[in-house]
Amino acid sequence: MSSSGDPTQLDGQALLELQNASAAKIQRYWKALQLRRLEARESFCRTLSTLVQNVDWNCFGPDSDFLRQLLFFFNAKRGEDVDMLCKICDILLLYVRSDGTYVDGTIPIDNDANYYLDVDLQRHILTLFQHLVNAAVSGILSIDFSDSAGLSSTELQFVGSISFFLHGMLHSSITDGIMTELVHTTEIVPALWNFIKSCHTNDKWQFFSKYCSQLLPDAPGWLLPLSIFCPMYSHILQFMDIVELKKSERYVSLEDLPSLVFILKEALWELLLTIPLQSSSLQTTCSPLDNKKMLTQVLKSSVMTGLCELLIQLEKWNNMDQFVPPIGFCSTKAISDEFASQALIVGTHEAEIIRLAPFLVPFDTRLEIFQIQIVFFNEHGMKEAGVDAGGIFREFMNIITQSAFSLESRLFKETADHLLYPNPESKLAHADHLQYFHFLGVLLGKAMYEGITVCLPFTIFFLRKLKQKETFFNDLFSLDPELYRTLVNLKPKNSDDLSYIYFIAPDGKELFPGGARMHVTAHNVTTYMHLVANYQLNCQNRVQTAQFVRGFQQLIPKEWTDMFNEHEFQLLISGSLSLNVEDLQLNTNYSGEYHMDHVVIVMFWNVLRKFSGRDQERFLMFVTGSARGPIRGFGTLNPKFGIKSYGDDPSRLPLASTCFNQLHLPPYQTEEQMHAKLIQALSSKSGFDLM
């Protein structure tokens, strides 16, 4: 003891003795624990045997210690323990099958299972599952995917077996959280991607099919791996932000995303052309061959849905931060006149492709289908050919939409990028604001129905709502990039850095009852981020948006807009963002004294090219009644743009006949004079000209 007599102070020798005694105590405890684990393993094996033949469904019941005992002695480094775990998982799936939930252990038939597992048991099952997958993944990751010779038969068989097991567990209703557990606590996603990429690069899919004995022999080799990869990677993308996607190398690198898109779209195209349009009803008892047919058919449908959802997500990411040209999502097989004509026939494979995976079809083809679908009906309900609206009507529609959607009306607000969205406080400006929103929806629908482009740039999140699509956290970027970045930056912070934040929205309202008294922590910050995004995107202007969409869909049904993503949808509304002078020049008619090589005409095209973007828009509005060019080019403008000679006095201003898309151009002497006169005419705002 120290000389001070303080019993709490120890001298060096006494401290060393205490440490040695503690170490001996820990060593005795560790040996006792190891002995208890050994005894537990021996007892477990005596009761259930090392091959677990004596396991029955009662072992998985809420009152059983079966899984707790296994977890107590389980050692992932012991091959016998891993083998035992594999057999137990097989048995678990077997009992799920016998309950009527599965056919061949892989495809769900009835999700209304009448059994429930308690939370503690579910947690143990998830832990077992994690051990098994990590053991399997370590085997997959040990494969040299860079070998140009490709994978050996043993490796292919190993991946096939693991794939069937994982597919069964992913579709199991025995416990929640399997998907989250897989993607966040194992390396199964990058392992699967490396396998898929290797098989595609080395053309090994035909060989892999031989190791999927539960499926028909002619089933695509990629069917089973993609049935696991697609839902898992979709799950990851759903909770990833833009910054994480750029920096993430754990799952699929940015460099690999173009290859991923190519593999997925080719697989989806094949499925869409081979799956029967009307599936036969599933039976629970049939021959082994019929079982394989049924299993393959249902698996194809499941994979088709997963491919569609994942490619839609990837296309959305690509629109935010391009990693592949937009045409990269299209199949070259959809570029034909025959495809467009077949797509208009209900019940064809081409029509199903347009309905389920429109991104596989080039935009021009979908636009042609959209415009063909727009027809007029006479008083007898018979279809009539569409009639192009005249320039005066186009100008009228542009003027009224510009006025109704202006900020002065206080029905819409705009972002920092001058993109429009419904004003959450519109009722303060107009008592009948909901009727106005309904009318504006009808007005926009009428413009699209008539093929009239109007300069109304909307936010991406509002365009998604107009298409009746869900909005997610990343859509907040289109509304408020600064708020989005602020929320994203909260993720890496610890709980102390977040203690000043409560569950309240930017406008001070509680995100849920009592939110003003609840701190944001490192554990609930993701929930806070998504609640804020949900409030900003969905809660603030819910009633205004609902009325607008209701009015819009009176003329434009949802299945028409489903053919386009949000950026393409904006193009349908507003037309080309810039004037293609070369396209306009190629589709111009000349009359009077003018012709293509006339000196005044040569000067005119030089002057028009030198106009600013804003002046080019004003010129188009002046001569056609619309500030944007036709979506499919000026070759579709009816009647075609024309330039007619106008007298012999160069001091006169040019005139326009908007109903004929015609410019009446005096014979100006110089480009400077022509530029000045055109700008003066554009600035005069003379309105409709019935000349």
Secondary structure by P-SEA (a helix, b strand, c coil): cccccccccccaaaaaaaaaaaaaaaaaaaaaaaaaaaaaaaaaaaacccccccccccccccccaaaaaaaaccccccaaaaaaaaaaaaaaaaaaaaacccccccccccccccccccaaaaaaaaaaaaaaaaaaaaaaaaccccccccccaaaaaaaaaaaaaaaaaaacccccaaaaaaacccaaaaaaaaaaaaaaaacaaaaaaaaccccccccccaaaaaacaaaaaaaaaaaccaaaaaaccccccccaaaaaaaaaaaaaaaaaaccccccccccccccaaaaaaaaaaaaaaaaaaaaaaaaaaaaaaaaaccccccccccccccccaaaaaaaaccccaaaaaaacccccccaaaaaaaaaaaccccccccccccbbbbcaaaaaaaaaaaaaaaccccccbbbcccccccccccccccccaaaaaaaaaaaaaaaaaaacccccccccaaaaaaaacccccccccccccaaaaaaaaaaccccccccccccccccccccccccccccccccccaaaaaaaaaaaacccccaaaaaaaaaaaaccccccccccccaaaaaaaaccccccaaaaaaaacccccccccccaaaaaaaaaaaaccaaaaaaaaaacccccccccccccccccccccccccccccbbbbbccccccccccccccaaaaaaaaaaaaacccccccc
